[in-house]
Structures are given as structure tokens and as C-alpha cells.
Amino acid sequence: MFCEYKDKLETVREKIASAERAYREGNITEEEYCALKRRLLSYVLPCDDYYSEPDFRYVIIKIRESTILEKGSLYEAVRRAWRINVDRISGYRYVFAVVDGVVRGIFIARQWKKVTSGPDAGRYEFFGDNAPYELEHKFIRKRIPPYYSKFGMASPVLYCPSRESRV
């Protein structure tokens, strides 16, 4: 087990060194370098185990690290341009932002609104706030349960029932 970790760590070190060279040579921006370094480190730094289902309904929105970089923040990356069932989503107050199967942020969706212009017209966006610290502390850096990341689940938006309704 330790040898596997050591090999993985060495591979990550090499890739970070390569990314640093690309940054110094001007081939990638500082933001790209930092994001790449964070992502590489997440492969070897411990991530907490799977979270237990909460007592409330929530939506998982899966996004990529590159989208966060492109949009400038986790909130901006997760809040916009989704194909959703607007009638169904009204009962879901919380949005879990998930990157590579790990919860990176939780937001309270105060309002869902249809985008009316631009390339995202017809899709929906939410307006909201960060969730309370107690929720963030409980779920951020935890993996989503395996049944939310099965092969073939193409939709980045998942409606998650509360623990009571799953039983």
C-alpha cells in the first residue's frame, strides 16, 4: 500500500515540475498552473470518505476544474446553464458543487431563472448564497456516494432525495 502511494506521489511531483516549467516558459497562465497543481495534489492528499445522506433533498451538479478556471469562481461555474425540470427543482434548496466526485462547495439556491439570451438561452441558472458553515464543514472534501457516479450517468445534474425518502 505504501509503495503504491509513494509511486503515485512521485508521479504527481514530476507532473507538477513539468507544469511549473510550462508556467515559467509562458506556455500556461498562473491560474492554469495553480489549478493544475491543486488537481494533481488532490490525487495524493487524503480526501475524507463518502458522506452520509443528509436529512434534506439536494441537487448535485458535476463540473470540471477547467470550468471553475474559465468562470473565475466555483459559484459562477456551478450556478449557470443547466437543463433542469424547473417544477421538480423547486423542492431542492441546496446545490452541491462536485468536481471529480468530491464536494467542493454547497450553495443555497434562492431562485432558479431561465436564461433568455446568449448561447445558454433556454437553460436555467440559480441565484444563491454559500451554505452555512455547519453544512460546509460536514460535506466539503467528502466523496459523493458511489450510486451518484455510476458509469453511464451522463447528466451533470442529479436530484438527490433526503435520507428519509430513500428508506
C-alpha positions as CSV (number, residue, x, y, z in Angstrom):
1,M,0.0,0.0,0.0
2,F,2.8,2.5,1.0
3,C,4.7,1.6,-2.2
4,E,1.6,2.4,-4.4
5,Y,1.2,5.8,-2.6
6,K,5.0,6.5,-3.0
7,D,4.8,5.8,-6.7
8,K,1.7,8.0,-7.1
9,L,3.4,10.8,-5.1
10,E,6.5,10.6,-7.3
11,T,4.3,10.8,-10.5
12,V,2.5,13.8,-9.1
13,R,5.8,15.5,-8.2
14,E,7.0,15.0,-11.8
15,K,3.8,16.4,-13.3
16,I,3.9,19.4,-11.0
17,A,7.5,20.1,-12.0
18,S,6.5,19.8,-15.7
19,A,3.6,22.2,-15.1
20,E,5.9,24.7,-13.3
21,R,8.3,24.6,-16.3
22,A,5.4,25.3,-18.7
23,Y,4.3,28.3,-16.5
24,R,7.9,29.7,-16.3
25,E,8.2,29.4,-20.1
26,G,4.9,31.2,-20.6
27,N,3.1,28.3,-22.1
28,I,0.3,28.3,-19.4
29,T,-1.0,31.1,-17.2
30,E,-0.5,31.3,-13.4
31,E,-4.2,30.4,-12.9
32,E,-3.8,27.3,-15.1
33,Y,-0.7,26.3,-13.3
34,C,-2.3,26.7,-9.8
35,A,-5.4,24.8,-10.9
36,L,-3.4,22.0,-12.4
37,K,-1.2,21.8,-9.2
38,R,-4.4,21.7,-7.0
39,R,-5.9,19.0,-9.1
40,L,-2.7,16.9,-9.1
41,L,-2.3,17.3,-5.3
42,S,-5.9,16.2,-4.8
43,Y,-4.8,12.8,-6.2
44,V,-2.4,12.2,-3.3
45,L,-3.8,14.3,-0.5
46,P,-6.3,12.4,1.6
47,C,-9.9,13.2,0.9
48,D,-12.4,12.4,3.5
49,D,-14.6,9.3,2.9
50,Y,-18.1,9.3,1.5
51,Y,-20.7,11.4,3.2
52,S,-23.8,10.1,4.8
53,E,-27.1,11.1,3.1
54,P,-28.4,14.2,4.7
55,D,-32.0,14.8,6.0
56,F,-32.8,17.2,3.2
57,R,-33.2,17.0,-0.6
58,Y,-30.4,18.4,-2.6
59,V,-29.0,18.7,-6.2
60,I,-25.6,17.5,-7.2
61,I,-24.1,19.5,-10.1
62,K,-20.9,17.9,-11.5
63,I,-18.5,20.4,-13.0
64,R,-14.9,20.3,-14.2
65,E,-11.9,22.2,-12.7
66,S,-11.4,23.9,-16.1
67,T,-14.9,25.3,-15.9
68,I,-14.0,26.9,-12.5
69,L,-10.9,28.5,-14.1
70,E,-12.9,29.7,-17.1
71,K,-15.7,31.2,-15.0
72,G,-13.5,32.6,-12.3
73,S,-15.1,31.0,-9.2
74,L,-16.8,27.8,-8.0
75,Y,-20.1,29.7,-7.6
76,E,-20.1,31.1,-11.2
77,A,-19.1,27.7,-12.6
78,V,-21.9,25.8,-10.9
79,R,-24.8,28.3,-11.0
80,R,-25.4,28.6,-14.7
81,A,-26.7,26.9,-17.9
82,W,-28.3,23.7,-16.8
83,R,-31.1,21.7,-18.4
84,I,-33.4,21.0,-15.5
85,N,-37.0,20.3,-14.7
86,V,-38.0,23.6,-13.2
87,D,-41.1,22.2,-11.5
88,R,-39.1,19.4,-9.8
89,I,-36.1,21.5,-8.7
90,S,-38.2,24.0,-6.8
91,G,-38.3,21.5,-3.8
92,Y,-34.5,21.3,-3.7
93,R,-32.9,24.1,-1.7
94,Y,-29.2,23.0,-1.7
95,V,-26.8,22.6,-4.6
96,F,-23.7,20.5,-4.1
97,A,-20.8,21.5,-6.5
98,V,-18.9,18.4,-7.2
99,V,-15.5,18.1,-9.0
100,D,-14.1,14.6,-9.7
101,G,-16.5,13.0,-7.3
102,V,-15.7,15.3,-4.4
103,V,-17.9,18.0,-2.9
104,R,-16.1,21.3,-3.4
105,G,-18.9,23.7,-2.4
106,I,-22.5,23.9,-1.2
107,F,-24.9,26.7,-2.1
108,I,-28.4,27.6,-1.2
109,A,-30.4,28.2,-4.4
110,R,-32.7,31.1,-3.6
111,Q,-34.1,31.3,-7.2
112,W,-33.9,29.4,-10.5
113,K,-34.4,31.5,-13.6
114,K,-34.5,30.7,-17.3
115,V,-31.6,32.3,-19.3
116,T,-33.3,34.2,-22.1
117,S,-30.4,35.3,-24.3
118,G,-27.0,34.3,-25.5
119,P,-25.6,30.8,-26.0
120,D,-27.2,29.5,-22.9
121,A,-30.7,30.6,-23.8
122,G,-33.4,28.1,-22.7
123,R,-31.3,26.7,-19.9
124,Y,-31.6,27.6,-16.2
125,E,-29.4,29.3,-13.7
126,F,-29.7,29.8,-10.0
127,F,-29.1,32.7,-7.7
128,G,-28.0,31.9,-4.2
129,D,-25.5,32.1,-1.3
130,N,-23.0,29.9,0.4
131,A,-24.5,27.3,2.7
132,P,-24.0,27.7,6.4
133,Y,-20.6,26.7,7.8
134,E,-22.1,23.7,9.6
135,L,-23.2,22.2,6.3
136,E,-19.9,23.0,4.5
137,H,-17.9,21.5,7.3
138,K,-20.0,18.3,7.2
139,F,-19.9,17.7,3.4
140,I,-17.0,19.6,1.7
141,R,-14.0,17.4,0.8
142,K,-16.2,14.3,1.1
143,R,-16.8,12.0,-1.8
144,I,-20.3,11.6,-3.2
145,P,-21.8,8.1,-2.7
146,P,-20.9,5.6,-5.5
147,Y,-24.5,5.4,-6.7
148,Y,-24.3,9.0,-7.8
149,S,-21.4,8.3,-10.1
150,K,-22.2,5.1,-11.9
151,F,-21.0,4.5,-15.4
152,G,-23.4,5.9,-17.9
153,M,-24.8,8.7,-15.8
154,A,-24.5,11.4,-18.4
155,S,-26.4,14.2,-16.8
156,P,-24.3,16.6,-14.7
157,V,-27.4,17.5,-12.6
158,L,-28.6,14.8,-10.2
159,Y,-31.7,15.1,-7.9
160,C,-30.9,13.6,-4.6
161,P,-33.8,12.6,-2.2
162,S,-33.5,13.0,1.5
163,R,-32.4,10.1,3.7
164,E,-36.0,9.5,4.9
165,S,-37.3,9.2,1.3
166,R,-34.5,6.7,0.4
167,V,-35.6,4.3,3.1
